[in-house]
Amino acid sequence: MKKILELTNQRSKSLEEILESLAEVTKNVEAAKESHTSAAAADTVVDLAKKWYQVEVQDSMAKSKKIGYAEACRDITVILNQVLSAITEEHQKLQEILEEIIDAAEVSNPEEKGKTSDPLS
């Protein structure tokens, strides 16, 4: 009987040691899982390169749009200056014609300027 108790105690201790070992292994596996999960979440060089490429493409597209808008503004400015010049020229010609009409009217009709043909008035 003593042998059976001794064997049972040894088996019990062995099972306790196995439980402690399994608990330690479980803890290590859990720590490894956490470590690998956080490492997998971190960006790799390839991930960073892909993100940089996306930034570069977006920046390049934005720059191209700005260049296109600048060229369009330059072209429209030339057109607007031509229109402005044509309008200014037309306005000057109209003013000259208007002055000629006023001068002609004064010569042909002196009463309008405050001059009357009656010397007594």
Summary of the structure (lengths in Angstrom):
residues: 121
radius of gyration: 50.0
end to end distance: 161.4
largest distance: 164.9
contacts: 220
relative contact order: 0.03
helix: 89%
strand: 0%
